Amino acid sequence: MRYDPCLHIVLHEPEIPPNAGNVGRTCVAIGAKMWLVRPLGFQIDDYYLRRAGLDYWAELEWEVVDDWAALLSRLGRGPDWLFSARGEKPYTDVRYERGSVLVFGRESAGLPAEIVSAHPEKLLTIPSRPQVRSLNLSNCAAIVAYEAVRQWGGLAAP
């Protein structure tokens, strides 16, 4: 069964298959769509990608696009929120709308400067102690996704 996604969770140039698989599982859990923006650091049929998503792949709404411009074209709009360890505004200080586009960067480098500089007012962070350079990508996506669900008062019926 397909659904109108409550969120669009975008992984821009993800590198680690289990992270993408875990984000996919989170998307199934809440009714979000996962977008993967190339280049990817793995093959779509990667064992570890599938393993992290377990048997949820049949239920996952997901799409792979060739680049940022292709993503914007497919969505028909720009991002609502960008996430970075270098951001200053906490992810809890904004209101998430159903259908919001949430963008997360690659594990080793985050989001490209040109995307961040085009939308500086949309840059959010998940605060952490200075001893930690950044949090795990799949954890970040889950934290933010469930903050949106919390703000909405819980999950809607499928």
N, C-alpha and C positions, 0 to 999 in steps of 0.2 A: 504494500500500500504506500503511495506517495503522499506527501503532505506539503502545505505551504510552510516553509521553514520559519521558525520563530526568530532565528538569527542566521547570519551568514558568517561563518568562521573561516577566515582566509589565512593560509600558511604561505607566506611569500618565500619562495625558494627553500623549502625545508630540506634538511640534509640527513636526518636520522629516521629511518623507517619506523621504529617503535613509537617515536613521538607522534608521527602522523597517524599511526594505527590507534594510539590512545586518544588522540583528538577525535578521530572518527567514532570511537566508542562513546565519547562524551556527546557528540552530535546526535547519535542515535538515541541516547538517554533522554535528551531534552527536546528533540525534534528540530535540530539545526541542520544546515547544509554546510558541508566542508568543501572549500575551494583550495586547490593546490596550484600555485603559480610556478611555472618552469623558469629556470632549470631546477630539476629535482636531484637530490643527492642519492637517489635510489630508483629502482625500476618499480612501476606500479604493481607488478606481480611479485614483488619482493616477498620472500618468505616471512621476514620479520615484520613487515607492514601488515600482512594478513594475520600473522600470529598475534600481534598486539591488539588487533580488532576482534580477535577470536571469531566467533560465528555470527557477528553482527553485520558483516559487510553486505549481506543481502538486504538489510534494512536501511543502509546508509544512503542518504542523498549526497552525492559528491560529483565534482567536476574538476578536470584539469584544464588549465588554459596556458597558452604559450608565453604570455608576458603580462605585465601590468596593464598595458593598453587593452589587451584582449579581455582581461578581467573586467575593467570598467565598462567596456562595450557590452559584455554579457550581462552584467548587473544592471546596466542602464543608469548608473549613478556612481558617485564616489564613495569613499569610506566614511563611516560615521566616527570610528575611533581607531587610533593607532596605538600600539603598545610597545613600550621600550623601557629598558632598565635606565636609560638616560632621561626619561621623562621626569617631570616634577609634580604634575597634578595626579593625585591618587585616583585609581580606577573607581573608588567608591564615591567620588565627588560629582559624578554625572548621573544622569537619568538614561537608562537604556530603553529604547523603544523596540517593540516587536518588529522584526525584519532588519534590525541594525546590522551594518557591515563592520565586523571587528577584524582588524588586520594585525597579524603577528609576523615578525621577521625570522630569518634563518638563525639557527642555533649558534653559529660561530660569529656572526657579525650583526645580527639584528636587521632592522629595516634600512634600505638604502637612503642616503642623505637626501636625494632628490624627492623621494616620497615624503619624508618627514618635513623638509623645508617647504613643500607645497601645502602642507596642512599642519602647521605648528600648533594651532589652537585645538587640534584633535588628539594631541599626544598625551597619553596617560601612562602611568607606571603602577606597578604593584610594589609597595614599599618593602624593603628588607634591610637588614643590618649591613653596614659597610663591608663586613667580612665576606659577603657573598656578592660576586660580580653580577650574577643574574640567576633567575630561577629557571627551572626546566620548562621548555616550551609547552609540553602537554599539560603540565601543572598550571601554567599561566592561563591557557585557554579554558581549562576547567574552572579555575577560580573566577574568572570574569564571566563565563557563561552562567555559572550558578549565582553570581551576584545579580545578573539580569533576571533570572528566574525568581530569586528572592524578592526583587523589587516588584515583580508582577504578581506576587502572592502565590507562587507555585506554578506547576506545570498545567497547561491546558489539556483537555482531553484530546487524544490523537485523532 
